[in-house]
Amino acid sequence: MAKSGGVAKLLGLVAWLTGIIVSLAVGFAMVGGTLTVPEWIGGATAAMVAGWIVVVATILGAILAIIKAIK
């Protein structure tokens, strides 16, 4: 049973890292203009703002998660 707990933790870490990588990729793609939203929603400006929000929130969330895991 001890092994399954370790496997679960490893899979959780892999899923968490995947989420961080995908979030940063999407956020930077929005900031860089690769991903945009329709003009009626705000176009490139709205995408850039949303992209920066995603990037900052992802980095902040990752840092807080690491701090929580250390304590």
PyMOL Python script that loads the backbone (N, CA, C, O; Angstrom):
from pymol import cmd

cmd.read_pdbstr("""\
ATOM      1  N   MET A   1       0.808  -1.199   0.000  1.00  0.00           N
ATOM      2  CA  MET A   1       0.000   0.000   0.000  1.00  0.00           C
ATOM      3  C   MET A   1       0.855   1.270   0.000  1.00  0.00           C
ATOM      4  O   MET A   1       0.434   2.301  -0.523  1.00  0.00           O
ATOM      5  N   ALA A   2       2.025   1.197   0.571  1.00  0.00           N
ATOM      6  CA  ALA A   2       2.873   2.380   0.641  1.00  0.00           C
ATOM      7  C   ALA A   2       3.284   2.842  -0.749  1.00  0.00           C
ATOM      8  O   ALA A   2       3.430   4.041  -0.988  1.00  0.00           O
ATOM      9  N   LYS A   3       3.470   1.897  -1.667  1.00  0.00           N
ATOM     10  CA  LYS A   3       3.868   2.276  -3.015  1.00  0.00           C
ATOM     11  C   LYS A   3       2.775   3.062  -3.722  1.00  0.00           C
ATOM     12  O   LYS A   3       3.072   4.008  -4.451  1.00  0.00           O
ATOM     13  N   SER A   4       1.520   2.687  -3.521  1.00  0.00           N
ATOM     14  CA  SER A   4       0.440   3.384  -4.207  1.00  0.00           C
ATOM     15  C   SER A   4       0.346   4.843  -3.746  1.00  0.00           C
ATOM     16  O   SER A   4      -0.007   5.720  -4.534  1.00  0.00           O
ATOM     17  N   GLY A   5       0.659   5.101  -2.480  1.00  0.00           N
ATOM     18  CA  GLY A   5       0.671   6.481  -2.005  1.00  0.00           C
ATOM     19  C   GLY A   5       1.762   7.288  -2.679  1.00  0.00           C
ATOM     20  O   GLY A   5       1.567   8.458  -3.011  1.00  0.00           O
ATOM     21  N   GLY A   6       2.925   6.653  -2.884  1.00  0.00           N
ATOM     22  CA  GLY A   6       4.020   7.331  -3.573  1.00  0.00           C
ATOM     23  C   GLY A   6       3.704   7.576  -5.036  1.00  0.00           C
ATOM     24  O   GLY A   6       4.043   8.620  -5.593  1.00  0.00           O
ATOM     25  N   VAL A   7       3.051   6.600  -5.652  1.00  0.00           N
ATOM     26  CA  VAL A   7       2.661   6.753  -7.059  1.00  0.00           C
ATOM     27  C   VAL A   7       1.633   7.864  -7.195  1.00  0.00           C
ATOM     28  O   VAL A   7       1.694   8.663  -8.129  1.00  0.00           O
ATOM     29  N   ALA A   8       0.693   7.913  -6.268  1.00  0.00           N
ATOM     30  CA  ALA A   8      -0.324   8.961  -6.303  1.00  0.00           C
ATOM     31  C   ALA A   8       0.305  10.342  -6.157  1.00  0.00           C
ATOM     32  O   ALA A   8      -0.089  11.289  -6.837  1.00  0.00           O
ATOM     33  N   LYS A   9       1.288  10.446  -5.263  1.00  0.00           N
ATOM     34  CA  LYS A   9       1.971  11.734  -5.088  1.00  0.00           C
ATOM     35  C   LYS A   9       2.754  12.118  -6.345  1.00  0.00           C
ATOM     36  O   LYS A   9       2.768  13.281  -6.748  1.00  0.00           O
ATOM     37  N   LEU A  10       3.399  11.133  -6.953  1.00  0.00           N
ATOM     38  CA  LEU A  10       4.153  11.397  -8.176  1.00  0.00           C
ATOM     39  C   LEU A  10       3.224  11.832  -9.307  1.00  0.00           C
ATOM     40  O   LEU A  10       3.529  12.776 -10.035  1.00  0.00           O
ATOM     41  N   LEU A  11       2.102  11.150  -9.454  1.00  0.00           N
ATOM     42  CA  LEU A  11       1.145  11.526 -10.493  1.00  0.00           C
ATOM     43  C   LEU A  11       0.559  12.908 -10.224  1.00  0.00           C
ATOM     44  O   LEU A  11       0.322  13.681 -11.153  1.00  0.00           O
ATOM     45  N   GLY A  12       0.329  13.211  -8.958  1.00  0.00           N
ATOM     46  CA  GLY A  12      -0.150  14.546  -8.607  1.00  0.00           C
ATOM     47  C   GLY A  12       0.860  15.622  -8.962  1.00  0.00           C
ATOM     48  O   GLY A  12       0.494  16.692  -9.448  1.00  0.00           O
ATOM     49  N   LEU A  13       2.140  15.336  -8.718  1.00  0.00           N
ATOM     50  CA  LEU A  13       3.198  16.286  -9.068  1.00  0.00           C
ATOM     51  C   LEU A  13       3.284  16.480 -10.575  1.00  0.00           C
ATOM     52  O   LEU A  13       3.431  17.604 -11.056  1.00  0.00           O
ATOM     53  N   VAL A  14       3.190  15.382 -11.318  1.00  0.00           N
ATOM     54  CA  VAL A  14       3.238  15.469 -12.779  1.00  0.00           C
ATOM     55  C   VAL A  14       2.056  16.286 -13.301  1.00  0.00           C
ATOM     56  O   VAL A  14       2.226  17.128 -14.182  1.00  0.00           O
ATOM     57  N   ALA A  15       0.868  16.042 -12.764  1.00  0.00           N
ATOM     58  CA  ALA A  15      -0.312  16.803 -13.189  1.00  0.00           C
ATOM     59  C   ALA A  15      -0.163  18.282 -12.840  1.00  0.00           C
ATOM     60  O   ALA A  15      -0.535  19.149 -13.631  1.00  0.00           O
ATOM     61  N   TRP A  16       0.380  18.568 -11.661  1.00  0.00           N
ATOM     62  CA  TRP A  16       0.576  19.954 -11.246  1.00  0.00           C
ATOM     63  C   TRP A  16       1.571  20.661 -12.171  1.00  0.00           C
ATOM     64  O   TRP A  16       1.324  21.781 -12.617  1.00  0.00           O
ATOM     65  N   LEU A  17       2.695  20.001 -12.454  1.00  0.00           N
ATOM     66  CA  LEU A  17       3.695  20.592 -13.352  1.00  0.00           C
ATOM     67  C   LEU A  17       3.134  20.801 -14.755  1.00  0.00           C
ATOM     68  O   LEU A  17       3.413  21.814 -15.397  1.00  0.00           O
ATOM     69  N   THR A  18       2.345  19.844 -15.225  1.00  0.00           N
ATOM     70  CA  THR A  18       1.722  19.983 -16.536  1.00  0.00           C
ATOM     71  C   THR A  18       0.797  21.196 -16.563  1.00  0.00           C
ATOM     72  O   THR A  18       0.788  21.956 -17.531  1.00  0.00           O
ATOM     73  N   GLY A  19       0.035  21.370 -15.517  1.00  0.00           N
ATOM     74  CA  GLY A  19      -0.857  22.533 -15.431  1.00  0.00           C
ATOM     75  C   GLY A  19      -0.097  23.843 -15.439  1.00  0.00           C
ATOM     76  O   GLY A  19      -0.516  24.802 -16.088  1.00  0.00           O
ATOM     77  N   ILE A  20       1.014  23.894 -14.727  1.00  0.00           N
ATOM     78  CA  ILE A  20       1.839  25.103 -14.690  1.00  0.00           C
ATOM     79  C   ILE A  20       2.387  25.408 -16.086  1.00  0.00           C
ATOM     80  O   ILE A  20       2.331  26.548 -16.548  1.00  0.00           O
ATOM     81  N   ILE A  21       2.916  24.383 -16.747  1.00  0.00           N
ATOM     82  CA  ILE A  21       3.511  24.572 -18.078  1.00  0.00           C
ATOM     83  C   ILE A  21       2.461  25.026 -19.082  1.00  0.00           C
ATOM     84  O   ILE A  21       2.709  25.944 -19.864  1.00  0.00           O
ATOM     85  N   VAL A  22       1.296  24.396 -19.066  1.00  0.00           N
ATOM     86  CA  VAL A  22       0.233  24.765 -20.007  1.00  0.00           C
ATOM     87  C   VAL A  22      -0.269  26.177 -19.729  1.00  0.00           C
ATOM     88  O   VAL A  22      -0.482  26.955 -20.658  1.00  0.00           O
ATOM     89  N   SER A  23      -0.456  26.508 -18.466  1.00  0.00           N
ATOM     90  CA  SER A  23      -0.909  27.852 -18.118  1.00  0.00           C
ATOM     91  C   SER A  23       0.074  28.922 -18.581  1.00  0.00           C
ATOM     92  O   SER A  23      -0.329  29.944 -19.135  1.00  0.00           O
ATOM     93  N   LEU A  24       1.360  28.684 -18.354  1.00  0.00           N
ATOM     94  CA  LEU A  24       2.365  29.657 -18.793  1.00  0.00           C
ATOM     95  C   LEU A  24       2.422  29.746 -20.315  1.00  0.00           C
ATOM     96  O   LEU A  24       2.580  30.834 -20.868  1.00  0.00           O
ATOM     97  N   ALA A  25       2.295  28.608 -20.991  1.00  0.00           N
ATOM     98  CA  ALA A  25       2.314  28.621 -22.460  1.00  0.00           C
ATOM     99  C   ALA A  25       1.147  29.430 -23.010  1.00  0.00           C
ATOM    100  O   ALA A  25       1.319  30.237 -23.924  1.00  0.00           O
ATOM    101  N   VAL A  26      -0.030  29.214 -22.458  1.00  0.00           N
ATOM    102  CA  VAL A  26      -1.206  29.961 -22.924  1.00  0.00           C
ATOM    103  C   VAL A  26      -1.077  31.437 -22.581  1.00  0.00           C
ATOM    104  O   VAL A  26      -1.365  32.300 -23.410  1.00  0.00           O
ATOM    105  N   GLY A  27      -0.646  31.724 -21.364  1.00  0.00           N
ATOM    106  CA  GLY A  27      -0.498  33.126 -20.960  1.00  0.00           C
ATOM    107  C   GLY A  27       0.497  33.879 -21.825  1.00  0.00           C
ATOM    108  O   GLY A  27       0.215  34.991 -22.272  1.00  0.00           O
ATOM    109  N   PHE A  28       1.663  33.280 -22.065  1.00  0.00           N
ATOM    110  CA  PHE A  28       2.655  33.955 -22.899  1.00  0.00           C
ATOM    111  C   PHE A  28       2.224  34.025 -24.359  1.00  0.00           C
ATOM    112  O   PHE A  28       2.591  34.967 -25.061  1.00  0.00           O
ATOM    113  N   ALA A  29       1.455  33.050 -24.828  1.00  0.00           N
ATOM    114  CA  ALA A  29       0.932  33.118 -26.194  1.00  0.00           C
ATOM    115  C   ALA A  29      -0.062  34.271 -26.330  1.00  0.00           C
ATOM    116  O   ALA A  29      -0.103  34.938 -27.364  1.00  0.00           O
ATOM    117  N   MET A  30      -0.852  34.504 -25.302  1.00  0.00           N
ATOM    118  CA  MET A  30      -1.790  35.633 -25.334  1.00  0.00           C
ATOM    119  C   MET A  30      -1.043  36.963 -25.262  1.00  0.00           C
ATOM    120  O   MET A  30      -1.399  37.919 -25.951  1.00  0.00           O
ATOM    121  N   VAL A  31      -0.022  37.022 -24.438  1.00  0.00           N
ATOM    122  CA  VAL A  31       0.769  38.257 -24.327  1.00  0.00           C
ATOM    123  C   VAL A  31       1.477  38.538 -25.644  1.00  0.00           C
ATOM    124  O   VAL A  31       1.530  39.686 -26.085  1.00  0.00           O
ATOM    125  N   GLY A  32       2.019  37.507 -26.272  1.00  0.00           N
ATOM    126  CA  GLY A  32       2.770  37.682 -27.510  1.00  0.00           C
ATOM    127  C   GLY A  32       1.921  37.872 -28.749  1.00  0.00           C
ATOM    128  O   GLY A  32       2.448  38.225 -29.805  1.00  0.00           O
ATOM    129  N   GLY A  33       0.624  37.646 -28.649  1.00  0.00           N
ATOM    130  CA  GLY A  33      -0.257  37.863 -29.795  1.00  0.00           C
ATOM    131  C   GLY A  33      -0.538  36.619 -30.614  1.00  0.00           C
ATOM    132  O   GLY A  33      -1.262  36.690 -31.607  1.00  0.00           O
ATOM    133  N   THR A  34       0.018  35.476 -30.220  1.00  0.00           N
ATOM    134  CA  THR A  34      -0.259  34.239 -30.948  1.00  0.00           C
ATOM    135  C   THR A  34      -1.703  33.812 -30.742  1.00  0.00           C
ATOM    136  O   THR A  34      -2.363  33.371 -31.684  1.00  0.00           O
ATOM    137  N   LEU A  35      -2.196  33.940 -29.520  1.00  0.00           N
ATOM    138  CA  LEU A  35      -3.598  33.665 -29.208  1.00  0.00           C
ATOM    139  C   LEU A  35      -4.302  34.990 -28.971  1.00  0.00           C
ATOM    140  O   LEU A  35      -3.813  35.834 -28.220  1.00  0.00           O
ATOM    141  N   THR A  36      -5.434  35.168 -29.602  1.00  0.00           N
ATOM    142  CA  THR A  36      -6.187  36.406 -29.423  1.00  0.00           C
ATOM    143  C   THR A  36      -7.650  36.078 -29.142  1.00  0.00           C
ATOM    144  O   THR A  36      -8.068  34.922 -29.214  1.00  0.00           O
ATOM    145  N   VAL A  37      -8.397  37.088 -28.829  1.00  0.00           N
ATOM    146  CA  VAL A  37      -9.838  36.965 -28.654  1.00  0.00           C
ATOM    147  C   VAL A  37     -10.511  37.846 -29.699  1.00  0.00           C
ATOM    148  O   VAL A  37      -9.870  38.749 -30.237  1.00  0.00           O
ATOM    149  N   PRO A  38     -11.783  37.609 -30.001  1.00  0.00           N
ATOM    150  CA  PRO A  38     -12.469  38.432 -31.009  1.00  0.00           C
ATOM    151  C   PRO A  38     -12.467  39.915 -30.636  1.00  0.00           C
ATOM    152  O   PRO A  38     -12.394  40.281 -29.463  1.00  0.00           O
ATOM    153  N   GLU A  39     -12.548  40.735 -31.646  1.00  0.00           N
ATOM    154  CA  GLU A  39     -12.528  42.189 -31.434  1.00  0.00           C
ATOM    155  C   GLU A  39     -13.682  42.653 -30.554  1.00  0.00           C
ATOM    156  O   GLU A  39     -13.514  43.587 -29.770  1.00  0.00           O
ATOM    157  N   TRP A  40     -14.848  42.025 -30.667  1.00  0.00           N
ATOM    158  CA  TRP A  40     -15.994  42.478 -29.872  1.00  0.00           C
ATOM    159  C   TRP A  40     -15.794  42.204 -28.378  1.00  0.00           C
ATOM    160  O   TRP A  40     -16.507  42.771 -27.549  1.00  0.00           O
ATOM    161  N   ILE A  41     -14.845  41.353 -28.029  1.00  0.00           N
ATOM    162  CA  ILE A  41     -14.520  41.105 -26.623  1.00  0.00           C
ATOM    163  C   ILE A  41     -13.406  42.049 -26.159  1.00  0.00           C
ATOM    164  O   ILE A  41     -13.276  42.308 -24.963  1.00  0.00           O
ATOM    165  N   GLY A  42     -12.630  42.546 -27.065  1.00  0.00           N
ATOM    166  CA  GLY A  42     -11.554  43.451 -26.701  1.00  0.00           C
ATOM    167  C   GLY A  42     -10.308  43.253 -27.534  1.00  0.00           C
ATOM    168  O   GLY A  42      -9.369  44.043 -27.438  1.00  0.00           O
ATOM    169  N   GLY A  43     -10.282  42.216 -28.346  1.00  0.00           N
ATOM    170  CA  GLY A  43      -9.185  41.997 -29.270  1.00  0.00           C
ATOM    171  C   GLY A  43      -7.843  41.757 -28.600  1.00  0.00           C
ATOM    172  O   GLY A  43      -7.752  41.141 -27.539  1.00  0.00           O
ATOM    173  N   ALA A  44      -6.817  42.258 -29.247  1.00  0.00           N
ATOM    174  CA  ALA A  44      -5.445  42.016 -28.811  1.00  0.00           C
ATOM    175  C   ALA A  44      -5.163  42.603 -27.425  1.00  0.00           C
ATOM    176  O   ALA A  44      -4.419  42.017 -26.639  1.00  0.00           O
ATOM    177  N   THR A  45      -5.749  43.742 -27.136  1.00  0.00           N
ATOM    178  CA  THR A  45      -5.514  44.366 -25.830  1.00  0.00           C
ATOM    179  C   THR A  45      -6.071  43.507 -24.704  1.00  0.00           C
ATOM    180  O   THR A  45      -5.401  43.285 -23.696  1.00  0.00           O
ATOM    181  N   ALA A  46      -7.288  43.028 -24.876  1.00  0.00           N
ATOM    182  CA  ALA A  46      -7.899  42.170 -23.851  1.00  0.00           C
ATOM    183  C   ALA A  46      -7.115  40.871 -23.703  1.00  0.00           C
ATOM    184  O   ALA A  46      -6.942  40.377 -22.589  1.00  0.00           O
ATOM    185  N   ALA A  47      -6.645  40.317 -24.807  1.00  0.00           N
ATOM    186  CA  ALA A  47      -5.866  39.088 -24.755  1.00  0.00           C
ATOM    187  C   ALA A  47      -4.551  39.317 -24.019  1.00  0.00           C
ATOM    188  O   ALA A  47      -4.121  38.469 -23.237  1.00  0.00           O
ATOM    189  N   MET A  48      -3.915  40.450 -24.265  1.00  0.00           N
ATOM    190  CA  MET A  48      -2.649  40.746 -23.604  1.00  0.00           C
ATOM    191  C   MET A  48      -2.855  40.912 -22.098  1.00  0.00           C
ATOM    192  O   MET A  48      -2.077  40.382 -21.304  1.00  0.00           O
ATOM    193  N   VAL A  49      -3.878  41.631 -21.710  1.00  0.00           N
ATOM    194  CA  VAL A  49      -4.161  41.826 -20.286  1.00  0.00           C
ATOM    195  C   VAL A  49      -4.483  40.485 -19.626  1.00  0.00           C
ATOM    196  O   VAL A  49      -3.954  40.166 -18.561  1.00  0.00           O
ATOM    197  N   ALA A  50      -5.344  39.712 -20.261  1.00  0.00           N
ATOM    198  CA  ALA A  50      -5.698  38.399 -19.720  1.00  0.00           C
ATOM    199  C   ALA A  50      -4.470  37.491 -19.655  1.00  0.00           C
ATOM    200  O   ALA A  50      -4.312  36.728 -18.703  1.00  0.00           O
ATOM    201  N   GLY A  51      -3.613  37.572 -20.653  1.00  0.00           N
ATOM    202  CA  GLY A  51      -2.392  36.775 -20.659  1.00  0.00           C
ATOM    203  C   GLY A  51      -1.492  37.105 -19.489  1.00  0.00           C
ATOM    204  O   GLY A  51      -0.952  36.206 -18.845  1.00  0.00           O
ATOM    205  N   TRP A  52      -1.325  38.391 -19.208  1.00  0.00           N
ATOM    206  CA  TRP A  52      -0.488  38.776 -18.074  1.00  0.00           C
ATOM    207  C   TRP A  52      -1.114  38.341 -16.757  1.00  0.00           C
ATOM    208  O   TRP A  52      -0.402  37.950 -15.832  1.00  0.00           O
ATOM    209  N   ILE A  53      -2.432  38.403 -16.664  1.00  0.00           N
ATOM    210  CA  ILE A  53      -3.111  37.932 -15.455  1.00  0.00           C
ATOM    211  C   ILE A  53      -2.847  36.445 -15.262  1.00  0.00           C
ATOM    212  O   ILE A  53      -2.561  36.003 -14.149  1.00  0.00           O
ATOM    213  N   VAL A  54      -2.941  35.672 -16.339  1.00  0.00           N
ATOM    214  CA  VAL A  54      -2.685  34.230 -16.262  1.00  0.00           C
ATOM    215  C   VAL A  54      -1.239  33.954 -15.843  1.00  0.00           C
ATOM    216  O   VAL A  54      -0.990  33.112 -14.981  1.00  0.00           O
ATOM    217  N   VAL A  55      -0.298  34.658 -16.447  1.00  0.00           N
ATOM    218  CA  VAL A  55       1.116  34.437 -16.136  1.00  0.00           C
ATOM    219  C   VAL A  55       1.412  34.768 -14.677  1.00  0.00           C
ATOM    220  O   VAL A  55       2.030  33.969 -13.973  1.00  0.00           O
ATOM    221  N   VAL A  56       0.982  35.927 -14.225  1.00  0.00           N
ATOM    222  CA  VAL A  56       1.257  36.345 -12.846  1.00  0.00           C
ATOM    223  C   VAL A  56       0.560  35.421 -11.850  1.00  0.00           C
ATOM    224  O   VAL A  56       1.165  35.020 -10.855  1.00  0.00           O
ATOM    225  N   ALA A  57      -0.696  35.081 -12.103  1.00  0.00           N
ATOM    226  CA  ALA A  57      -1.431  34.202 -11.188  1.00  0.00           C
ATOM    227  C   ALA A  57      -0.807  32.809 -11.143  1.00  0.00           C
ATOM    228  O   ALA A  57      -0.753  32.187 -10.081  1.00  0.00           O
ATOM    229  N   THR A  58      -0.341  32.320 -12.279  1.00  0.00           N
ATOM    230  CA  THR A  58       0.291  31.002 -12.311  1.00  0.00           C
ATOM    231  C   THR A  58       1.592  30.988 -11.528  1.00  0.00           C
ATOM    232  O   THR A  58       1.832  30.075 -10.738  1.00  0.00           O
ATOM    233  N   ILE A  59       2.420  31.977 -11.738  1.00  0.00           N
ATOM    234  CA  ILE A  59       3.690  32.046 -11.015  1.00  0.00           C
ATOM    235  C   ILE A  59       3.446  32.217  -9.521  1.00  0.00           C
ATOM    236  O   ILE A  59       4.092  31.553  -8.710  1.00  0.00           O
ATOM    237  N   LEU A  60       2.532  33.089  -9.154  1.00  0.00           N
ATOM    238  CA  LEU A  60       2.214  33.305  -7.742  1.00  0.00           C
ATOM    239  C   LEU A  60       1.655  32.031  -7.110  1.00  0.00           C
ATOM    240  O   LEU A  60       2.037  31.663  -5.999  1.00  0.00           O
ATOM    241  N   GLY A  61       0.754  31.364  -7.820  1.00  0.00           N
ATOM    242  CA  GLY A  61       0.185  30.120  -7.310  1.00  0.00           C
ATOM    243  C   GLY A  61       1.231  29.038  -7.131  1.00  0.00           C
ATOM    244  O   GLY A  61       1.199  28.297  -6.148  1.00  0.00           O
ATOM    245  N   ALA A  62       2.165  28.940  -8.079  1.00  0.00           N
ATOM    246  CA  ALA A  62       3.219  27.939  -7.973  1.00  0.00           C
ATOM    247  C   ALA A  62       4.127  28.229  -6.781  1.00  0.00           C
ATOM    248  O   ALA A  62       4.496  27.317  -6.042  1.00  0.00           O
ATOM    249  N   ILE A  63       4.482  29.484  -6.599  1.00  0.00           N
ATOM    250  CA  ILE A  63       5.337  29.851  -5.472  1.00  0.00           C
ATOM    251  C   ILE A  63       4.629  29.547  -4.142  1.00  0.00           C
ATOM    252  O   ILE A  63       5.239  28.995  -3.227  1.00  0.00           O
ATOM    253  N   LEU A  64       3.360  29.904  -4.040  1.00  0.00           N
ATOM    254  CA  LEU A  64       2.614  29.636  -2.809  1.00  0.00           C
ATOM    255  C   LEU A  64       2.461  28.140  -2.549  1.00  0.00           C
ATOM    256  O   LEU A  64       2.523  27.702  -1.400  1.00  0.00           O
ATOM    257  N   ALA A  65       2.261  27.355  -3.603  1.00  0.00           N
ATOM    258  CA  ALA A  65       2.148  25.897  -3.448  1.00  0.00           C
ATOM    259  C   ALA A  65       3.455  25.291  -2.964  1.00  0.00           C
ATOM    260  O   ALA A  65       3.457  24.382  -2.134  1.00  0.00           O
ATOM    261  N   ILE A  66       4.566  25.797  -3.485  1.00  0.00           N
ATOM    262  CA  ILE A  66       5.862  25.292  -3.052  1.00  0.00           C
ATOM    263  C   ILE A  66       6.122  25.663  -1.595  1.00  0.00           C
ATOM    264  O   ILE A  66       6.617  24.844  -0.820  1.00  0.00           O
ATOM    265  N   ILE A  67       5.789  26.887  -1.226  1.00  0.00           N
ATOM    266  CA  ILE A  67       5.963  27.310   0.168  1.00  0.00           C
ATOM    267  C   ILE A  67       5.108  26.448   1.089  1.00  0.00           C
ATOM    268  O   ILE A  67       5.570  26.034   2.152  1.00  0.00           O
ATOM    269  N   LYS A  68       3.870  26.172   0.696  1.00  0.00           N
ATOM    270  CA  LYS A  68       2.984  25.335   1.502  1.00  0.00           C
ATOM    271  C   LYS A  68       3.525  23.922   1.631  1.00  0.00           C
ATOM    272  O   LYS A  68       3.421  23.315   2.696  1.00  0.00           O
ATOM    273  N   ALA A  69       4.102  23.389   0.558  1.00  0.00           N
ATOM    274  CA  ALA A  69       4.628  22.028   0.581  1.00  0.00           C
ATOM    275  C   ALA A  69       5.866  21.927   1.474  1.00  0.00           C
ATOM    276  O   ALA A  69       6.119  20.882   2.072  1.00  0.00           O
ATOM    277  N   ILE A  70       6.626  23.001   1.560  1.00  0.00           N
ATOM    278  CA  ILE A  70       7.845  22.998   2.377  1.00  0.00           C
ATOM    279  C   ILE A  70       7.500  23.014   3.859  1.00  0.00           C
ATOM    280  O   ILE A  70       8.183  22.380   4.663  1.00  0.00           O
ATOM    281  N   LYS A  71       6.448  23.732   4.224  1.00  0.00           N
ATOM    282  CA  LYS A  71       6.086  23.874   5.647  1.00  0.00           C
ATOM    283  C   LYS A  71       5.479  22.628   6.202  1.00  0.00           C
ATOM    284  O   LYS A  71       5.123  22.586   7.379  1.00  0.00           O
TER     285      LYS A  71
END
""", "prot")
cmd.dss("prot")
cmd.show_as("cartoon", "prot")
cmd.util.cbc("prot")
cmd.orient("prot")
